Amino acid sequence: MDLSRARLAVASIAVAICVPLVAARAAAAPFENTMAQRMQACTGCHGAQGRAASDGYYPRIAGKPAQYLFNQLVSFRDGRRDYALMTNLLAPLDDAYLREIAEHFASLEIPYPPPQPANASVDTLSRGEQLVMRGDSALRLPACVACHGTALMGVAPAVPALIGMPRDYLNAQLGAWRTGKRHAPGPDCMAQIAQRLAPQDISALSQWLAAQPVPAPAKPAASLPAPMPLECGGTGAPR
Amino acid sequence: MSRPNRWIGWIGGTLVLLITIALLLAALVAWLNVRGEEPVDAAPPRGATAEQIERGAYLARAANCMGCHTARGGTPYTGGRAVPTPFGDVYAPNLTPDAATGIGGWSDSQFWRALHHGRSRDGRLLYPAFPYPNYTHIERADADAIHAYLRSLAPVHQPNRPHELRFPFDQQAALAVWRALYFRAAPFEPNPARSAAWNRGAYLVEGLGHCNACHASRNVLGATSNPLDLAGGLIPVQNWYAPSLASPWEAGVAQWPAADVVALLKTGVAPRASVSGPMSEVVLGSTQHLNASDLDAMADYLRALPPGNAVAPVDPDPPYRPGTVGAKLYEQHCVACHGEQGEGVRGAYPALARNRAVLLDSTANLVHIVLEGGFAPSTPGNPRPFGMPPFATVLNDNEVAALLTFMRASWGNQAPPVSAVEVGRFRSTSR
């Protein structure tokens, strides 16, 4: 019937108009009184749920060891790490909340995307691999795996993963330690190490690390097989 | 008398006159700098009672001494934080009782002179970045209690960092002239026509709390007009606008229930506002620690502030129109939290519709907030604040301007557009 056809037409037009509206509304998640909702200040740069991939600059924070994240939050707030946006953001927050933030992101288990393809020579990559896996005794450089775990996925509770991070971020952090822009609670073992690294070695390390796929399970190790070769203040509670 | 002699006599006479005037002016300046001072008693302070120390700790919170006298991440009260001024950086000194680098050798009377007269132990004039134009109102017993508390801290050997001020502002003579022009030591004068609570509030707001160190405009030489002026001002160098505490169109609270004023000072959030930027520091370091009767007193005083010469904004004709670029950016970055009608989420995200902070003439705070994002301070009353991400690396000056212009002309808001030049100016001071 004509009338029902007209009704159908009106209904389909209404549906056509309403569906995109509903879809648009569905895209914006409803408000929830949760940590995830509170942490929208972080996910703008660190990716949804802190999952930032290795193609940008900002480091992934999801699934990092809780004490490591807490140490970094305190260091930004208290000026041991130098990045104005982070410092301003964290300035009004107390230790209890920073700990809750750290534990929130540490508890998130989110799959890692594949790594960025390496764009360096074979020599550079093999130098990178050598430094990471074996260190360089002539330069008194311990292997990265000696502290960051044999799988390089970090060690609970305070040593971070080196795999799954953006190359630019790794470069910037080692550079900042080398030039005294980044600090950890003393003794600042990473500062000692970075100061022994030549710029081309930093680049080789970052190139190799950023090109490695994330192993399964993508979690920090529970412990190290042997004691750390250096004393690191950052692996305990911050002062 | 020959002609050359007459010239010499004339020049000599003028010189003598000028020198005399200069000397008289110098004497006047010198007198204005020390008048009203009693002789300083250098005898070391007698032992303090536990009660006095506890009271001093509380008063030091009310005065937020630690806020400036602690470097970021540093040991409390050891100084080293820069107070940026248009004339250079003034570094807050070590207030721990270390004899060599702190105030370990100070007498009560010398401490009092610093607060009340703005002069150091050795007689040097202090820079008013140390807000003695306000602290001059602190009562002697309160000054002694604060001193007793500071003496009870562990001494820390930390040499003071010299100020980095440009010539001539680094000269004591220049400071003497400034003080002669703008500073008078004066005790707090209670107003007998007002209640005890109002007077306590006045003492806290004008004296210890030194609210008008930010909430008042400064002249070209960095002076505020008087401690009663709370008409708002742009904080130099930091470029946050500390809104008027009197104007109903800025941050005046005459229309608020007293409980909301107390909540804002105690927790950092209230039904119609939350603190941000430098005020977060104030809540964090100072007002959240104040007791209920003092917060009530401050609310009493602030709610009774006369609106002064604040004028209502006039609706523009033709009305400001929200732009489409801004609307699109709002949809993309803001709507999820602040809502389609700028309604926000109560207790989490501020409403933007009819929000005084959005409509302020000065757009400094809006630019800071969009670029830097932020959390309200975490306080026992609001321990897990919601946060806003920084957009400094996401939006360029044109986009921030378009977005703010949209927000200021939507949902019943009618405030002037924001230019990219303004955004750029504030971005350059944002850190």
Contacts between the chains, C-beta under 8 A, distances in Angstrom:
chain1	res1	chain2	res2	distance
A	28	B	335	6.4
A	28	B	336	4.3
A	29	B	336	7.1
A	31	B	337	7.9
A	31	B	345	5.0
A	31	B	348	6.8
A	33	B	348	7.7
A	35	B	384	7.8
A	37	B	348	7.3
A	37	B	386	6.8
A	38	B	384	6.1
A	38	B	385	7.2
A	38	B	386	4.9
A	38	B	387	6.2
A	39	B	387	6.9
A	40	B	336	8.0
A	40	B	337	6.8
A	40	B	386	7.5
A	40	B	387	6.4
A	40	B	388	7.3
A	40	B	389	6.3
A	41	B	373	5.5
A	41	B	374	7.5
A	41	B	375	6.3
A	41	B	386	7.8
A	41	B	387	2.7
A	41	B	388	5.6
A	41	B	389	4.9
A	41	B	390	7.9
A	42	B	387	7.2
A	42	B	389	7.1
A	43	B	389	7.2
A	44	B	373	7.5
A	44	B	389	3.0
A	44	B	390	7.1
A	44	B	391	7.5
A	44	B	394	7.1
A	45	B	389	6.8
A	45	B	390	7.5
A	45	B	393	7.2
A	77	B	73	7.6
A	78	B	72	6.0
A	78	B	73	2.9
A	79	B	71	7.6
A	79	B	72	3.8
A	79	B	73	4.4
A	80	B	73	6.3
A	84	B	431	4.8
A	85	B	372	6.6
A	85	B	373	7.7
A	85	B	390	4.8
A	85	B	392	6.2
A	85	B	393	7.5
A	87	B	72	7.6
A	88	B	372	4.9
A	88	B	373	8.0
A	88	B	374	6.9
A	88	B	390	7.6
A	88	B	431	7.6
A	89	B	372	7.1
A	89	B	373	5.9
A	89	B	374	6.2
A	89	B	375	6.6
A	89	B	387	7.0
A	89	B	390	6.5
A	90	B	375	7.8
A	91	B	280	7.2
A	91	B	281	7.3
A	92	B	268	7.7
A	92	B	280	4.1
A	92	B	281	7.1
A	92	B	283	7.9
A	92	B	284	5.4
A	92	B	374	7.6
A	92	B	375	5.8
A	92	B	376	7.0
A	92	B	377	3.7
A	92	B	378	6.6
A	92	B	385	7.8
A	93	B	375	5.9
A	93	B	377	7.5
A	93	B	378	4.9
A	93	B	385	7.6
A	94	B	378	4.7
A	94	B	383	7.8
A	96	B	378	7.4
A	96	B	383	6.8
A	97	B	378	4.4
A	97	B	383	6.3
A	97	B	384	6.0
A	97	B	385	7.7
A	100	B	384	6.9
